[in-house]
Amino acid sequence: MGERRVETKKGKIYKVEDYDNDKYFVSRSGDSKGKTTNLEDALTLIKSDSGEEIKDVGKKTSSGCFISTACAKNAGLDDDCNELTVLRKFRDKYLLSMPNGNEMISEYYLKAPLIVTEINKLHNSKKAKEYKSTFHTIKQIVKLINDHKYSEAISTYNNLFLKLSRKYLI
C-alpha cells in the first residue's frame, strides 16, 4: 500500500492511492471524493479533470522498486553500478530537458513499481528469466546512451516499457 502525489503543470495536486490489487483511488488533494480506477486510467482521469498536462508524479510513499534497479539486483549488482548510474544521469541531464520528459518519467514512476511487483509474483525461474531478458535490453539502452544515440535509446526504452506494461498491467 502506498500513495503518490501528482502535480499538474498549473500546480493542481492529486493523490493516487493503492486501493486493491489493480485498483487505485484518485482524488484531488484535500478532497475525500474521488474515483476508484485501474492504473491505465489514473493519469488520463487527472488530465481530464484538470484540463492540464501532468508536471510531476512523486515517488510512492512506501518503498517501491524500479525495473532497472530490480534487474541490476537480480544480476547481483549494487545500486551504484554503471548501468544504473548512466540511466540516472540520462534521466536528470537529458530526459528532464525534453518537452515531454517529465511526463515520460512520471508515467514510469507510477507504473514501474507495479510492474516489478507483478514480476516478483512469478515463480523464481520465470522471474529470473524475465529480469535477465529485461536487463539485456537495459544494457543495450545504456550502450546507446554511451554512444550518444539518445533518440534510439528512448525508442528502445519506450518499446521495453510498453511491452512490460502490456504484459503485466493489462
ABEGO torsion letter per residue (X at the ends): XBBBBBBBAAGBBBBBBBABAABBBBBBBGBABBBBBBAAAAAAAAAAAAGBBBABBBBBABBBBBAAAAAAAAAGBBAABAAAAAAAAAAAAAAAABAAAAAAAAAAAAAAAAAAAAAAABBAAAAAAAAAAAAAAAAAAAAAAAAGBAAAAAAAAAAAAAAAAAAAAX
